[in-house]
Amino acid sequence: MPCLTASQASTSSSPQVRIADLSLRELEQRLGHGLGLATGPFRFRITSRQKRVAQGLHSLYADFEVGDFDYHDYHIRLAPPRGLRRWLRPQVFFWLDDFSPFKPLPANHDFAQLEWGMNWCIAGHAHHYLMLHAAVLEKNGQAVILPGDPGAGKSTLTALLALSGWRLLSDEITLIDRDDGMIVPLARPVSLKNASIEVVRAFSPDAVIGEAALDTHKGTVAHLKPPSDSVARMHERAIARHIVFPRWRAGADATSSPHSKADAFIHAASHAFNYGELGELGFHLTARLLDRCDCRNFEYSELNDALDFFEGLVA
């Protein structure tokens, strides 16, 4: 599927609005016929009559631009199955064009399925970028990439930094431009799982966290609204200067140590969504990224220690 960058995708002459400018009822009506949503360099057209989808977009995507764009990268739809399953143990399908890549999920997982489906669309098709499975944030002109293995606490740390004045560039997919190696922002809601939901809520009681989806394949999942400033600055690219491999461990003192660049290269390549598809270009882009970055391990148990470490990193 061809994809255009934000600078290449033209928009209609009609004035664009943010989701915050719409009432929930207006948003539901637009979604029923197809809503154009701008997310960083991508344009989605989302069609759904699921109330939780509208509610999730209304609260978590309030700062995002919507409109009738002349071009959409992805046309997606969330809808219940036909027949009795529409009423017995309700489910919802995710569709990209006329293709449904996933098994249907319980209807109360519909917004989580939207988020996972949008990530799947990008990771599977946006090969005009090198795409790493990592979070990335920026402060003082320095972007920090956070790869994360399951259970390492990457998303929790990403949320805490974003709520502490860091610019969120992405929670799940680090986009690297193939031409200049710059990081292209894709600030969308941060996915929180299980205990991290209450950790983030306690850290920032004013944080906007969407309705939790219970008993998913990842446990309990909820999403954190990205900071308004991060959304407003999605046209500003960033230069990666640090790659930090975080690890939360109960009772651990905050410790940092160098991380082998050779090992970091292998990790980046093996966790990239499209390193193999890019071939030699993927190798050169990853090598260029590692050349300009300092690589470190960081283990911690206390949130304030983590915030202090990252502030010192970009001071």
Order of alpha helices (4+ residues) and beta strands (2+ residues): beta-alpha-beta-beta-alpha-beta-beta-beta-beta-alpha-beta-beta-alpha-beta-beta-beta-beta-alpha-beta-beta-alpha-beta-beta-alpha-alpha-alpha-beta-alpha
